[in-house]
Amino acid sequence: FNGALCDGRCVARRRCRLPRAEASPSMSESIFVYSRLRSVSNEVEVKPPGAVTVKNVAFTMNGVFNEDAKQADVYDQAAAPLVERVLAGFNSTMLAYGQTGSGKTYTMLGSEEAKANLDKELGEEHGIIPRASKQLFAGLRDGQTVQVSYVEVYNDSINDMLNPSYGKEKGMNLPLREVNMQAGGKACVPDGLTRSPAKDSADVMRLIAKGDNNRVVAAMQMNPRSSRGHGIVALHVVDREGEPYGRLTLCDLAGMESSKKSAAVDAGPSSLAIRKEEAKRINISLLALSSVVSVLASKGASRVPYRDSKLTRILQDSLGGNCQCAIVVTVRCEKENLEEAINTLRFAQRAAAIKVQIVSNAEARANARPKAAKLAEELEAARSVMANFEDQLASAEGAKAQLLAEVQTLMDEMQLLQRDNARRETEAAKLQQQNHLAEDSKKKEKNDPLGRVKMEAVADFEPEDAKETSMFGGDIVEVFTKKPAPAGWWYADNGGKIGLVPQSFLVELEGDADIAEVVWLRTRVYELEEENRVLRQRDLMHKMAALSSRTGGEAEDGPKMQLTEGFQMDQLEVFAPIQEAASPAKQSQSEPEPAAPPRVKKAKSRLGSALLFSRGGSARNVRAGK
């Protein structure tokens, strides 16, 4: 044979003497299409191995089976190579497509008698699914197991045929979950789908028989046992590590229906309504399947309408993903069904133009590992960045709390300054009022000659009894030290008014120089207190300006921070008077410091004593310089 290798697609594969070719780990292949004719008419001409002509319209397939073809022949040519691919670690799919009553279920499962004996030995009437199961278990390697799933797409809802509680509101209308495949692309998996383990092909057939009993069938004019939904059986091969090794998907699609040709046989209007709804859903899903095939066959298509139907979504990975696919189209060749036959063959010919890149599951996992490692690194980096952002956020919260505390401190200082200003304004008003009263009293004494005798009229005081000239509360008084008075008190004359004053609040003055010195010191103390207040206000204003620049500007390593919602520095009522008091323009216009009277040095040396006295210090403490 000159070194030739069998590609596994010869009809007599089991009797082929060529050595088997090993499957390549990656390849690009087209979808294989086969046609099976149920009957023959003068309008249909078959030319082996794959040419079919219907009403002078020619179609080319990978293989054509006439009505005399046996089930074994169809399986050996169309399905056996797909099982070999699954045993080699690939994914494969077989679909049966055609008009209702054209033999799809017969091709996939077999005759009614064979379906009743699915768990028995294979017979001539058994179809593709029983034969594929037997071949699959015969070729399993050590440690490999098989899991079976069976779903029905009925009225565009996905039902789990192997659910133990099927029909009791469980296993019906399963949601689809989209997952990323290891070889690239996406696939839709029914969420909560039952996967039953099978020990041998007999277990597989018992599970399929159980699920087949749950399918919806009805008597129609063109088929006494018409499937009212699409049946999809999947055999999952799992290796000893629990990783997916291969998958064989076998689809028995419901047939296209015409309400004129295939009406319901069931009696009653309710059954008729149900059958019409089923026929509508079947045709819609098959139309969506035809649209997907057309788009996949055309080059450069940007969007594939998988989402138009649940059937196309669940077959997304089988048609355009990492999967070798084969389609058997069943055709009825009666004269009244020739149009449906042409449409079916056109569907097959469009599907033959689809090319897919196939990769073994082992190679897909190997290719996915670097990507997974890279994604893990990116995830770890993202987590690190997130942790840094969380730290920055915590730091910003701490800085915000600190700034809020500083703002509160400044607010407290401003409130103190406001109270100080109010107190000083009250004192100034009171002092001004006392000055006015003193001036009025002097005017009255000047105009009233009797004012001089008030001292004598009050008590028996003689002028020589006034031995000291002292300072009391800002007034110069004459103290009578020789007149008896209560302990701690002296009598004093303040402008003709005689009264008791506490000794601790008197400051002895020595002549006119001391009197002028005290007046100057008191004036200077008041000026210094005013300067101190202005400096405090200016310092507070600078702190607020610095705080405003910190909160309003953008930090180098973080976002802007706002102290509190709605807080505006220029909206504070205390800011304007502080700014006005600390304005350099007003300071420049202030009067120069008054010149000191005579004996300035001595006055300055006693300035501390006068400050203490002005704050309520005792005369003894003032004299002692404390």
Secondary structure, 3 states (H helix, E strand, C coil): CCCCCECCCCCCHHHCCCCECCCCCEEEEECEEEEEECCCCCCEEEECCCEEEECCEEEECCEEECCCCCHHHHHHHHHHHHHHHHHCCCEEEEEEEEECCCCHHHHHCECHHHHHCCCCCCCCCECHHHHHHHHHHHCCCCCCEEEEEEEEEECCEEEECCCCCECCCECCCCCEEEEECCCCCEEEEECCCCCEEECCHHHHHHHHHHHHHHCCEECECCCCCEECCEEEEEEEEECCCCCEEEEEEEEECCCECCCCCCCECCCCHHHHHHHHHHHHHHHHHHHHHHHHHHHHHCCCCCCCCHHHCHHHHHCHHHHHCCCEEEEEEEECCCHHHHHHHHHHHHHHHHHCCCEEEEECHHHHHHHHHHHHHHHHHHHHHHHHHHHHHHHHHHHHHHHHHHHHHHHHHHHHHHHHHHHHHHHHHHHHHHHHHHHHHHHHHHHHHHHCHHHHHHHHHHCCCCHHHEEEEEEECCEEEEEECCCCCCCCEEEEEECCEEEEEEHHHCEEECHHHHHHHHHHHHHHHHHHHHHHHHHHHHHHHHHHHHHHHHHHCCCCCCCCCCCCCCCCHHHCCCHHHHHHHCCHHHHHHCCCCCCCCCCHHHHHHCHHHHHHHHCCCCHHHHHHCC
